[in-house]
Amino acid sequence: MKHITFAIAASILAIIMMPRIVLAETFVYSGGCFWCTEADSEKLDGVSDVISGFTGGSTADPVYQPGQWGDHREAAQVIYDPEIISFEELVAHVYATIDYEDNGGQFCDRGHSYSPAIYYKTEAERMIAEKLAPETSIVPIEAESQFYPVREAHQDFYKKNGIKYRFYRFSCGRDRRIEALNAG
């Protein structure tokens, strides 16, 4: 009887001590340079990781080399816990950190590969992205397609190359433009 009681107690203790199972979801968006979108999203509570990459195009196996990512946009794949941060909060964050009035690129980076977009998996997500869009937004809301991570050297670039990243971000005027949009 002692062995059964011990086994039950040990099982209960193991269940109590188990780490909470984390629900992880993904959300993909384009907001210009993926170094900036990654830096902006990783600071959010409930976001466990942000992966820089490409999406939205038809070019097979895009590579971060001039002319080799084809018709894709630079993008961020946000991995998050929906019990801590919602899809709606993530979309609101995107609109607050991009120039939603410019679809010809973002800030000093020009061209389709730097243009913004929000990607959805379900009709409900599409409706949320549309509902939260600022009145003057011209950001496309598109069905999510395959996401291609870029090589490791470009993951967490803002952490690995802090001085270069901060100079780039300042020189591009990203924060000045975002402040102007959010003030108006």
C-alpha positions in Angstrom: 0.0 0.0 0.0 2.9 2.4 0.8 4.2 1.8 -2.8 0.9 2.7 -4.3 0.5 5.8 -2.2 4.1 6.9 -3.0 3.5 6.3 -6.7 0.3 8.4 -6.6 2.0 11.2 -4.7 4.9 11.1 -7.1 2.6 11.3 -10.1 0.7 14.3 -8.6 3.9 16.1 -7.8 5.2 15.5 -11.3 2.0 17.0 -12.8 2.2 20.0 -10.5 5.9 20.6 -11.3 5.5 20.2 -15.1 6.1 23.4 -17.0 3.0 24.9 -18.4 2.4 23.9 -21.9 2.9 27.0 -24.0 0.5 27.6 -26.8 2.5 29.0 -29.7 1.0 30.7 -32.7 2.6 32.5 -35.6 1.8 35.9 -37.2 3.6 37.2 -40.3 3.8 40.7 -41.5 6.0 43.0 -43.6 7.0 46.4 -42.4 10.1 47.3 -44.3 13.6 46.2 -43.2 13.2 43.0 -41.3 16.0 44.1 -38.8 13.6 46.8 -37.7 10.4 44.7 -37.7 12.2 42.0 -35.6 13.5 44.6 -33.1 10.0 46.2 -32.8 8.2 42.9 -32.2 10.6 41.0 -29.9 10.1 43.5 -27.1 6.4 42.6 -26.8 5.2 40.5 -23.8 4.0 37.2 -25.0 6.3 37.1 -28.0 8.9 34.3 -27.7 10.8 34.9 -30.9 10.7 36.8 -34.2 12.3 35.3 -37.3 13.4 37.5 -40.2 12.7 36.2 -43.7 10.8 36.6 -46.9 7.2 35.9 -47.9 4.4 37.0 -50.2 6.0 36.2 -53.5 6.4 33.3 -56.0 10.2 33.0 -56.2 11.3 29.6 -55.0 13.9 29.6 -52.2 14.7 33.3 -52.0 18.1 34.3 -50.7 19.3 37.5 -49.0 21.6 38.5 -51.9 20.9 41.3 -54.3 18.3 40.3 -56.8 17.9 36.8 -55.4 14.8 37.2 -53.3 12.6 37.9 -56.4 9.1 39.2 -55.8 9.0 38.5 -52.0 8.8 41.1 -49.3 11.1 41.2 -46.3 9.0 39.9 -43.4 8.9 39.0 -39.8 7.4 35.7 -38.4 6.3 36.4 -34.9 6.0 33.4 -32.5 3.7 34.3 -29.7 1.6 32.9 -26.9 -2.1 33.9 -27.5 -2.8 33.6 -23.8 -0.5 36.6 -23.2 -0.9 38.7 -26.4 -3.7 38.4 -29.0 -3.6 38.6 -32.8 -5.5 41.8 -32.5 -2.8 43.4 -30.3 -0.1 42.2 -32.7 -1.9 43.8 -35.6 -2.4 47.1 -33.7 1.4 47.0 -32.9 2.2 46.6 -36.6 0.1 49.7 -37.6 1.8 51.6 -34.8 5.3 50.8 -36.0 5.1 51.1 -39.8 4.2 53.8 -42.3 0.8 52.6 -43.2 0.4 55.4 -45.8 3.4 54.2 -47.9 3.2 51.0 -49.9 6.2 51.9 -52.2 8.6 50.7 -49.5 9.2 51.9 -45.9 11.2 54.9 -44.8 14.5 55.0 -46.7 14.1 51.5 -48.2 12.2 51.7 -51.4 10.6 49.1 -53.7 8.2 46.2 -53.4 10.5 44.0 -51.2 10.3 46.7 -48.5 6.6 47.4 -48.8 4.3 46.6 -45.9 1.7 43.9 -45.7 -0.3 42.0 -43.1 -0.8 38.3 -43.6 -3.7 36.3 -42.3 -4.5 32.6 -41.9 -8.3 32.8 -41.3 -11.2 35.0 -42.4 -11.5 36.1 -38.8 -7.8 37.3 -38.8 -8.5 39.2 -42.1 -11.4 40.9 -40.6 -9.4 42.0 -37.5 -6.6 43.4 -39.7 -9.2 45.3 -41.8 -11.0 46.6 -38.7 -7.8 47.9 -37.1 -6.4 49.6 -40.2 -6.1 53.3 -39.8 -8.4 55.3 -42.1 -5.6 56.3 -44.3 -3.9 52.9 -44.5 -3.0 51.5 -47.9 -1.4 48.4 -46.4 -2.4 45.2 -48.3 -3.9 42.5 -46.2 -3.1 39.2 -47.9 -3.5 35.5 -47.3 -0.4 34.0 -45.6 1.9 32.1 -47.9 5.1 30.2 -47.4 7.6 32.0 -45.2 11.4 31.6 -45.9 13.7 32.5 -43.0 16.9 34.3 -44.0 20.3 32.9 -43.0 21.4 33.1 -39.3 23.7 36.2 -39.9 20.5 38.3 -40.4 18.6 36.9 -37.4 18.7 39.2 -34.4 20.8 41.7 -36.5 19.9 44.6 -34.2 21.4 42.7 -31.2 24.5 41.4 -33.0 25.3 44.7 -34.8 23.8 47.3 -32.4 25.8 50.3 -33.5 25.3 49.7 -37.2 21.6 48.9 -36.6 20.9 52.1 -34.6 22.7 54.2 -37.2 20.7 52.7 -40.0 17.4 53.1 -38.1 18.1 56.7 -37.3 19.4 57.6 -40.8 16.3 56.1 -42.3 14.0 58.3 -40.3 11.8 55.4 -39.2 11.1 56.6 -35.7 10.5 60.3 -36.7 7.9 59.2 -39.3 6.2 56.8 -36.9 6.0 59.5 -34.3 4.5 61.9 -36.8 1.9 59.3 -37.9 0.9 58.5 -34.3 0.7 62.1 -33.3 -1.8 62.9 -36.0 
